[in-house]
Amino acid sequence: MPNIKSAIKRVELARIRTQRNRAIKSRVKTAVKKFRAAVEQGGADATASLRQAICAIDKAVTKGVLHPNTAARKKSTLQRLFNKTSA
């Protein structure tokens, strides 16, 4: 453990940020899993779950947890899956 006050603060802030980032990533993963489950079931709620997944991904980008290109890739993959099943 650090002895300097500023280093102690940095360790604490890093811990807090890690917890926040983990929670946001978990939210994204959960939304994607719900979307994939809805697509497999073939229900009409796939559209709503796609919208929620894209919203969660966009929020993660806004918070700085995901890189914008990573988010674009994830959204594109989900949209392609949705288009393939709805066609």
Sequence and secondary structure as in RCSB ss.txt:
>XXXX:A:sequence
MPNIKSAIKRVELARIRTQRNRAIKSRVKTAVKKFRAAVEQGGADATASLRQAICAIDKAVTKGVLHPNTAARKK
STLQRLFNKTSA
>XXXX:A:secstr
   SHHHHHHHHHHHHHHHHHHHHHHHHHHHHHHHHHHHHHT TTHHHHHHHHHHHHHHHHHTTSS HHHHHHHH
HHHHHHHHHHH 
